[in-house]
Amino acid sequence: MVKVVCTYTLTEGQLGRIEKRLGDRVEVIKVKDFEKAGDVLTGARVLLTNQPKIDKKDLEKMENLKWIQCVYSGINHFPLYYLKEKGIILTNARGVHRIQMSEFIVSLLLSIVRRSYYYTKAHIARKWDPVKNDELYGKTIGFIGVGAVAKETARKLRAFDVRIVGVKNTVEDVEHFDEIYGIDELDKLLEKSDFIITLVPLTDETKRMIGEEQFRKMKQTAWFINVARGPVVDEQALIRAVKEGWIAGTGLDVFEKEPLPEDSPIWGLDNVILTPHIAGPTPHYMDRLMNLFIDNLEAFVEGSTEKMENVIDYDKQY
């Protein structure tokens, strides 16, 4: 029997799904506190975790650990060097965010062109102040990172008659995209796009990949949107870009430091739409994650780890 330690409280329905597929081949044990878990950790071979921080000292207690399923897409809070050294498999939630994040991005784009954020402020201030609106029609939408979320967003955006371009490591045709550039052609996307959306994982290579040089290459009418990770962007350069009019505005769901400090100048900028890292959560999140986890768990139990999905490449950090 494979022991699975879970730091997330699964519903009876979710536990039932595991039992229906795996039967008595697995045992799921809920753990709230690693410090008080004792021998439960020693015998566990699988960890399903939503912990915002996993330390090496916590993992060292799990002598038989072979696989970690993270409930998030981001895996930078794990000691990756330690996991690689120990040969522990790490899988993430890549793709689970596809539906809700694509809806979030589309709604944000519509909010920008139809000035919804402006009218919300006017409403609160009891101010009747019609301003010029715009349209998505005919705009160029640029995606930095062409994964599951970008592909689903592109599919939804097709209905608005926009041009869609993207940057990815491998140049290849992607459905619903008009053009794909290599990472060395990022400038082309920045110069052409009316909206630039970042959807890359946080790695050593992507950290602060968007800074002053990149903002200077964007159209002055362009909006920059970050729904990836805060450190992908040089926040101080972004503040200057908005404040000095290098770009028209920005939509941010992620930040270098979260929660965003009360004294951050970002709060006071005009033409900024802020949300508190909520693009991904949804009541349906864990049910979708369970589809991935149960498939992976069955492959793990059967010794077919080569069939597991979303396995992290420690050298690439995603």
FITORLUM-371565 format. One line per 4 residues: number of its first residue (from 1); their letters; for each residue x, y, z of C-alpha. Coordinates in steps of 0.2 Angstrom, whole numbers. Layout:
<rs>
NUM) A) X:Y:Z; ...
</rs>
This chain:
<rs>
1) MVKV) 0:0:0; 6:17:-5; 5:30:9; 0:48:3
5) VCTY) 2:62:15; -9:77:11; -8:94:18; -24:100:9
9) TLTE) -41:95:16; -49:84:3; -68:83:2; -77:66:4
13) GQLG) -81:66:-14; -62:69:-19; -57:55:-7; -70:44:-15
17) RIEK) -63:47:-32; -46:41:-26; -53:26:-18; -64:21:-33
21) RLGD) -49:21:-44; -35:15:-33; -45:5:-20; -34:-2:-6
25) RVEV) -18:1:-15; -16:18:-7; -19:26:10; -22:45:11
29) IKVK) -17:53:27; -21:71:32; -7:81:40; -9:98:47
33) DFEK) 8:101:56; 24:93:50; 32:96:67; 18:85:75
37) AGDV) 16:72:62; 29:60:68; 30:42:60; 17:46:47
41) LTGA) 29:56:38; 43:43:38; 32:30:29; 25:42:16
45) RVLL) 30:39:-2; 19:53:-9; 15:71:-3; 1:81:-10
49) TNQP) 4:99:-4; -3:116:-4; 10:123:8; 16:140:3
53) KIDK) 34:135:9; 42:118:10; 59:117:19; 72:105:17
57) KDLE) 70:100:35; 52:96:33; 56:84:18; 71:76:27
61) KMEN) 58:68:39; 50:59:24; 63:46:22; 54:36:9
65) LKWI) 47:51:-1; 47:48:-20; 35:60:-27; 27:77:-23
69) QCVY) 12:84:-31; 11:103:-29; -7:110:-30; 0:126:-38
73) SGIN) 9:129:-55; 23:139:-46; 36:127:-38; 49:140:-33
77) HFPL) 45:138:-14; 53:120:-15; 71:117:-12; 73:111:-30
81) YYLK) 92:107:-28; 87:95:-13; 73:86:-23; 85:84:-38
85) EKGI) 99:77:-27; 87:64:-19; 78:59:-36; 61:64:-29
89) ILTN) 48:68:-43; 40:84:-42; 24:88:-52; 14:104:-53
93) ARGV) -4:110:-58; 1:116:-75; -15:117:-85; -27:117:-71
97) HRIQ) -29:136:-72; -33:135:-90; -52:139:-89; -52:152:-75
101) MSEF) -37:162:-80; -42:163:-98; -59:170:-92; -49:182:-80
105) IVSL) -38:189:-94; -53:191:-107; -63:200:-93; -48:211:-89
109) LLSI) -45:216:-108; -63:220:-110; -62:231:-94; -48:240:-101
113) VRRS) -55:245:-118; -73:248:-111; -65:258:-96; -75:248:-83
117) YYYT) -62:252:-70; -64:270:-73; -83:270:-72; -82:260:-56
121) KAHI) -72:274:-48; -84:287:-55; -99:277:-48; -91:277:-31
125) ARKW) -88:295:-32; -105:299:-38; -98:307:-54; -106:307:-71
129) DPVK) -91:308:-82; -92:299:-99; -75:296:-107; -69:289:-124
133) NDEL) -71:270:-124; -61:258:-136; -64:241:-144; -54:224:-144
137) YGKT) -58:223:-163; -43:224:-173; -31:224:-159; -15:214:-158
141) IGFI) -13:203:-142; 4:197:-138; 7:182:-126; 24:180:-118
145) GVGA) 23:161:-114; 12:150:-125; 6:137:-113; -11:130:-109
149) VAKE) -18:147:-102; -12:157:-117; -19:144:-129; -36:144:-121
153) TARK) -36:163:-119; -32:164:-138; -46:152:-142; -59:163:-133
157) LRAF) -52:179:-140; -54:174:-158; -72:179:-157; -67:197:-155
161) DVRI) -57:198:-172; -40:201:-164; -23:197:-170; -14:185:-159
165) VGVK) 5:183:-157; 16:174:-145; 34:171:-139; 39:153:-135
169) NTVE) 56:143:-134; 51:133:-149; 45:141:-165; 30:131:-171
173) DVEH) 12:134:-177; 0:135:-163; -19:134:-165; -28:151:-164
177) FDEI) -11:161:-165; -7:171:-180; 12:171:-177; 24:163:-166
181) YGID) 41:171:-162; 56:163:-154; 62:171:-137; 76:180:-146
185) ELDK) 62:189:-156; 53:196:-141; 56:214:-147; 45:210:-162
189) LLEK) 30:206:-151; 33:221:-139; 33:233:-154; 18:226:-162
193) SDFI) 6:222:-148; -8:233:-141; -8:221:-125; 6:211:-119
197) ITLV) 2:197:-107; 15:187:-97; 12:169:-94; 29:162:-91
201) PLTD) 35:152:-76; 47:160:-64; 65:153:-67; 82:160:-66
205) ETKR) 80:165:-85; 64:173:-83; 67:183:-67; 65:202:-72
209) MIGE) 65:197:-90; 53:213:-93; 62:229:-88; 65:246:-94
213) EQFR) 72:241:-111; 57:230:-114; 45:244:-108; 53:257:-119
217) KMKQ) 50:245:-135; 31:244:-131; 19:256:-139; 14:271:-129
221) TAWF) -4:265:-131; 0:248:-125; -6:240:-109; 5:227:-100
225) INVA) -3:213:-90; 6:202:-78; -3:186:-72; 13:175:-71
229) RGPV) 24:179:-56; 29:196:-49; 48:194:-50; 46:191:-69
233) VDEQ) 45:210:-70; 56:224:-64; 43:232:-53; 52:249:-52
237) ALIR) 54:250:-71; 36:246:-73; 31:260:-60; 42:272:-71
241) AVKE) 34:266:-87; 16:270:-81; 21:286:-72; 31:293:-86
245) GWIA) 19:287:-100; 30:275:-109; 15:264:-109; -4:267:-107
249) GTGL) -7:257:-92; -5:240:-83; -15:226:-76; -7:216:-62
253) DVFE) -13:201:-52; 5:197:-46; 19:207:-37; 37:205:-32
257) KEPL) 31:205:-14; 14:199:-9; 3:205:-1; 7:222:-10
261) PEDS) 14:233:4; 2:248:9; 16:260:5; 20:253:-13
265) PIWG) 18:267:-26; 9:255:-37; -7:259:-27; -7:277:-32
269) LDNV) -3:276:-50; -16:281:-63; -21:268:-76; -17:253:-65
273) ILTP) -29:239:-62; -24:228:-47; -31:211:-41; -24:202:-26
277) HIAG) -17:186:-35; -34:179:-38; -34:174:-57; -31:156:-53
281) PTPH) -42:151:-38; -60:145:-41; -72:133:-32; -68:120:-46
285) YMDR) -49:121:-44; -46:105:-33; -59:95:-43; -49:98:-59
289) LMNL) -32:95:-50; -39:78:-44; -40:73:-63; -22:75:-64
293) FIDN) -17:69:-47; -27:53:-48; -20:49:-66; -2:52:-59
297) LEAF) -6:42:-43; -11:27:-53; 4:28:-64; 15:30:-49
301) VEGS) 7:15:-40; 9:4:-55; 28:9:-57; 25:18:-73
305) TEKM) 32:35:-68; 36:39:-86; 18:41:-89; 16:54:-76
309) ENVI) 11:72:-82; 18:89:-77; 34:82:-71; 46:96:-67
313) DYDK) 63:97:-76; 74:103:-62; 87:110:-74; 74:121:-83
317) QY) 65:124:-66; 48:121:-74
</rs>
